[in-house]
Amino acid sequence: MKKGKGKKRENKIIVVAPSYMSKDPYQIDPIADWTWRKYESSHVVSIEEFITTYKKRHFFVGTDSQNYPKSKKCVFTSVLIAYDYDEEAQQGHGATVIRYVDKRPLIPVSALSSRLTVEAQRSIEICKLLEDKLLELSVEDGVSSDKMYTRNIKGVTIDVNDDIKYKSGRYKDMLVGLILGHGYNAMCKPDAWASSSVADRKC
């Protein structure tokens, strides 16, 4: 009795799309769900504990993003910087930084204004949380109104150029207005170091 030839087994390759591909590139998750990490490591930190620890320092906020066409993703990186600055001596003594990285589907290059707006909106959300926490700490510590910790929020840096000959410069007034409208100081290039240098390194 001849043995029948068995059918060859087909090795099926199942491709699972990365979880970020199902996200809306323009949507921002509730900040309470953001996972913050130390700048130079993957160690998870609490943003509220960070603010409490460094409440007397100067705070700067920045967000940058980078498109990766091959993997069809856009990476947003936000940073909260606690800058140790001696106001009397007018001298800085370094800074401590935490970061939040969020991957989203690719945003077309043609939608630069939308991408920059999302960057600014992410930074504003951080400032809102920062302001609320610093106000709470000021009340707990019995700080006088002229010395509230909220005065330590020094600025939101936005990665746009001051010169309109650059593409990002076309949206400067719009983005600055958005940030000022929420009551925060806006800082553009060449002073946008928190976004264009610090956040940019982790995109």
Protein Blocks (a to p, Z undefined) as FASTA:
>chain_A
ZZdddddddddddddddfklmpcfkbccdfklpccddfkbcbdcdfklmmmmmmmpccdd
dddddddfknopacdddddddddddfklopaebjaddddddddddddfklmmmmmmmmmm
mmmmmmmmmmmmmmmmmmmnopafklcfklmpnbdcddddfbfkbmklmmmmmmmmmmmm
nopacdddfklmmmmmmmmmmZZ
